[in-house]
Amino acid sequence: MDSVKHSAVTPHKSKLARTLSKILRVKSMTGVAEVDGLKNVKVDDNLNHEEEDEELKKKVVTEALLSKVFASISTLKASYAQLQHAESPYDRDGIQDADKLIISELKTLAELKQCWFKKKFNFDPSPEVAIVAAELKELKSNIITHKIVGKKLESKSLLKDSELMFLKEKLEEANEQNKLIERRLNQSGSLSSLDNLHILGLSPTHFISALRHTVKSIRSFVKLLVYEMRSAGWDIDASVNAIIKENVVYRKEDHKCFAIESFVCREMFDSFNLPNFDNHNDSLPDKNKTQFFLGRFNELKSVNAKEFLALKPKSPFAIFCWVKYSRLVHSNMEASFFGDMKQRNVGEFPDDNNLFTSFAEMAKRVWLLHCLAFSFEPQAEIFQIGKGCRFSDVYMESVVNDEEVAQADELEQQVAFTVVPGFKIGKTVLQCQVYLSQLSQPQAQVKRKMSLP
């Protein structure tokens, strides 16, 4: 009975045991698998971190290497700039120091090259510190380079300032020399050939000499007038077009000054044929008029023009100066030149004015020529050539060089305008100076009287 029971129970227990064993085995296997899985995950994470750390380390090392290369290049650049700076002016110590730095940095670059190829890097204490040190070195080198460049620019600036001062001094010397020459030309002594003139010894040669000095004085005034106009911002072309209303083809830009000279001569010689120009209030003697005008000539010839005006402000010469100056120098022009018109408003001549000084000397020469013209018997006559008149070497001469006129064109030349009027003393003809151009058909004829066109 017991044996039967035992045999009956044993298979059941054995089955249960096997079932429990399977369950435990599955659990056991599951547990082991989970543990093994966790272990594998941890190992993979560690490997990834190690790879990332290695990549970061390589990047830092590469950055440190490049920083050192750039710092060395900047130091080389600064050393070379220092070497150039030390060469002029010559600085032996500076050259040697710069040379040593260049050699040292070249060696550093060679070492860095070897490190790169061999993949052996030694950054003490760390690559990060090496990067900061390299950037600091590069910054210092750039500062040195900028300082040297600044010194070079400063030296160039000082050199330019010295050159400018030298040129200013040369310009001042040239201006003083020109003024001295002009004063000598404008001095009364330049008319020394006309000293002690008397009626019986008067000849056209004396008039020619006085005319030559007059034309020189006119051109000096025109030169100064054009300079003042340009300095004050006046439009020279517009002024020339207002003077010469016809279309004139100028061979050179400088030839436009002849138009201004023509205007000055036109105003200064206007009414030259009248005994007192346009001053009708001045009385003249009925007899010995030639002696009277020759006396006027001798009175003013050796006197400074401005001093004469100051001594005799109501004299015929002073009235003549006032009228001509008012015509030549417009009030707006004078204001733009000198800033005010105080003296003109009170009817006085400018005191300290180079333009008026030049004008006064020119006016004196024109006045003397006028006096000399009326000292002849019969008096000298003035004439001008109208526009479009064909050129004739009997009554005219070109104000431009003859070679320039000949080379300009082969067509017949015509008068554009008269620059300096001509004169006739008895049978002697003093040619007028004209500017030649190609204009319309010739219409005007030789005029015996100076008048406005």
Secondary structure as UniProt FT lines:
FT   HELIX           2..87
FT   TURN            88..90
FT   HELIX           92..118
FT   HELIX           127..186
FT   HELIX           188..194
FT   TURN            195..196
FT   HELIX           199..201
FT   HELIX           204..231
FT   TURN            232..233
FT   HELIX           236..243
FT   HELIX           253..255
FT   HELIX           256..268
FT   TURN            269..273
FT   TURN            275..278
FT   TURN            280..281
FT   HELIX           289..301
FT   HELIX           305..311
FT   TURN            313..314
FT   HELIX           316..328
FT   HELIX           331..338
FT   HELIX           342..345
FT   TURN            346..347
FT   HELIX           354..373
FT   TURN            374..375
FT   STRAND          381..385
FT   TURN            387..388
FT   TURN            393..395
FT   STRAND          396..398
FT   HELIX           402..408
FT   STRAND          414..420
FT   STRAND          422..425
FT   TURN            426..427
FT   STRAND          428..430
FT   STRAND          432..437
FT   STRAND          446..447
//
